[in-house]
């Protein structure tokens, strides 16, 4: 018989948007959201909100993903907000944000593994500097899942991909 965690993962994966490279890149059990972001590349806009979703389908626990670009410095700033409205439940949450061009080639990647405490909401921002031009971004894939504190495989994936991209 399946555990509640296994059932939760299965239900999330059924609602996931397609990300053909997720398995190849080593991102297991993530629920993906794919967004066309060609309208988000104006620097005058500030942050472009791309995803608002739950990381846990059975509780009121949501995340928001947003980004802004600076073409002069070729920098992408990713902002993640975790909002845990559950009074008793805390989770370790992993989020991957993949920035792709029109050919679905990866331009930049962001990874976070954070603890979400009950009845707390907080945001963090982090810049990344890929070696490819960021004005070519057309699509963003955001993956989320509950993970463990170390998330060793996911952390390794992030650093491996970051090195391949020559991302700072």
C-alpha positions as CSV (number, residue, x, y, z in Angstrom):
1,X,0.0,0.0,0.0
2,X,1.3,3.5,-0.9
3,X,2.2,5.9,1.8
4,X,0.7,9.4,2.0
5,X,4.1,10.8,0.8
6,X,4.1,8.5,-2.2
7,X,0.5,9.4,-3.0
8,X,1.3,13.1,-2.7
9,X,4.2,12.7,-5.1
10,X,2.1,10.8,-7.6
11,X,-0.7,13.3,-7.5
12,X,1.7,16.2,-8.0
13,X,3.5,14.5,-10.9
14,X,0.1,13.9,-12.6
15,X,-0.5,17.7,-12.6
16,X,3.0,18.6,-13.6
17,X,3.8,20.4,-16.8
18,X,6.2,18.7,-19.2
19,X,9.9,19.0,-18.7
20,X,11.6,16.4,-20.9
21,X,15.1,17.2,-19.6
22,X,14.2,16.8,-15.9
23,X,15.0,13.1,-15.8
24,X,18.1,13.5,-17.9
25,X,19.3,16.4,-15.7
26,X,18.6,14.3,-12.6
27,X,15.7,16.2,-11.1
28,X,13.5,13.4,-9.7
29,X,10.0,13.8,-8.3
30,X,9.6,17.6,-9.0
31,X,6.3,19.1,-10.1
32,X,7.1,21.4,-13.0
33,X,5.4,24.6,-14.2
34,X,6.4,25.9,-17.6
35,X,5.9,29.5,-18.5
36,X,6.5,31.5,-21.7
37,X,8.3,34.7,-20.4
38,X,9.0,36.6,-23.6
39,X,6.8,39.5,-22.2
40,X,9.0,39.6,-19.1
41,X,12.2,40.8,-20.5
42,X,11.7,44.5,-20.1
43,X,14.0,45.9,-17.4
44,X,11.5,48.6,-16.7
45,X,9.0,46.0,-15.4
46,X,11.1,45.0,-12.4
47,X,10.3,41.5,-11.2
48,X,8.1,39.4,-13.4
49,X,5.9,36.9,-11.5
50,X,6.0,33.6,-13.2
51,X,4.5,30.9,-10.9
52,X,2.2,30.8,-7.9
53,X,1.6,27.2,-6.8
54,X,1.5,24.8,-3.9
55,X,4.4,22.7,-2.9
56,X,2.0,20.5,-0.8
57,X,-1.4,19.8,-2.4
58,X,-3.1,18.9,0.9
59,X,-2.1,22.0,2.9
60,X,-2.2,25.8,2.4
61,X,1.5,26.0,1.6
62,X,2.4,28.0,-1.5
63,X,5.5,29.4,-3.3
64,X,5.9,32.2,-5.7
65,X,8.7,32.5,-8.3
66,X,9.7,35.7,-10.0
67,X,12.7,37.0,-11.8
68,X,14.2,40.2,-13.3
69,X,17.0,40.6,-15.7
70,X,19.8,43.2,-16.2
71,X,21.1,42.9,-19.7
72,X,24.0,45.3,-19.0
73,X,25.5,43.0,-16.4
74,X,23.9,39.8,-17.9
75,X,22.4,39.0,-14.6
76,X,19.2,37.2,-13.7
77,X,17.8,37.8,-10.2
78,X,15.5,35.1,-9.0
79,X,13.0,35.8,-6.1
80,X,11.3,32.9,-4.3
81,X,8.6,33.4,-1.7
82,X,7.5,30.6,0.6
83,X,4.1,31.1,2.3
84,X,3.2,28.4,4.9
85,X,-0.3,29.1,6.3
86,X,-0.5,25.7,8.0
87,X,-0.3,26.3,11.8
88,X,1.5,23.0,12.6
89,X,3.3,21.7,9.5
90,X,6.9,22.6,8.5
91,X,8.6,21.3,5.4
92,X,11.9,21.3,3.7
93,X,11.2,22.7,0.2
94,X,13.4,22.4,-2.9
95,X,12.8,24.7,-5.9
96,X,14.6,24.6,-9.3
97,X,14.2,27.5,-11.8
98,X,15.5,26.7,-15.3
99,X,15.9,29.6,-17.8
100,X,15.7,28.4,-21.4
101,X,16.0,29.9,-24.9
102,X,13.8,29.4,-27.9
103,X,15.6,26.1,-28.7
104,X,15.0,24.8,-25.1
105,X,18.7,25.2,-24.4
106,X,19.4,26.0,-20.8
107,X,20.8,29.5,-20.2
108,X,20.8,29.6,-16.5
109,X,19.7,27.7,-13.4
110,X,18.7,28.5,-9.8
111,X,18.3,26.1,-6.9
112,X,17.0,26.6,-3.4
113,X,16.5,24.2,-0.5
114,X,14.8,26.0,2.4
115,X,13.0,25.2,5.6
116,X,9.4,26.5,5.7
117,X,8.1,27.0,9.2
118,X,4.5,27.0,10.3
119,X,2.6,30.3,9.8
120,X,5.6,32.0,8.2
121,X,6.1,33.7,4.9
122,X,9.4,35.0,3.6
123,X,11.2,35.9,0.4
124,X,14.8,35.6,-0.8
125,X,16.5,36.9,-3.9
126,X,19.7,35.7,-5.5
127,X,21.5,36.8,-8.7
128,X,23.0,34.5,-11.2
129,X,25.4,35.4,-14.0
130,X,25.2,32.8,-16.9
131,X,27.8,32.8,-19.6
132,X,25.1,33.0,-22.3
133,X,23.1,36.2,-23.1
134,X,20.0,36.4,-20.9
135,X,18.0,38.4,-23.4
136,X,17.5,35.1,-25.3
137,X,15.3,33.7,-22.5
138,X,11.9,32.7,-23.7
139,X,10.8,30.0,-21.3
140,X,11.1,29.3,-17.6
141,X,10.6,26.0,-15.9
142,X,10.0,26.0,-12.2
143,X,10.1,22.7,-10.3
144,X,9.1,22.2,-6.6
145,X,9.1,19.3,-4.2
146,X,9.3,18.5,-0.5
147,X,12.9,17.3,0.1
148,X,15.2,16.5,2.9
149,X,17.6,18.9,4.6
150,X,20.6,17.8,2.6
151,X,19.0,17.1,-0.8
152,X,22.4,15.8,-1.7
153,X,21.5,14.5,-5.2
154,X,19.7,17.7,-6.1
155,X,22.5,19.9,-4.8
156,X,25.0,17.9,-6.8
157,X,22.8,18.3,-9.9
158,X,22.7,22.0,-9.4
159,X,26.4,22.4,-9.1
160,X,27.1,20.1,-12.0
161,X,24.8,22.0,-14.3
162,X,26.0,25.3,-13.1
163,X,29.5,24.3,-13.9
164,X,28.5,23.1,-17.4
165,X,26.9,26.5,-18.0
166,X,29.9,28.4,-16.6
167,X,27.4,30.2,-14.4
168,X,28.5,32.5,-11.6
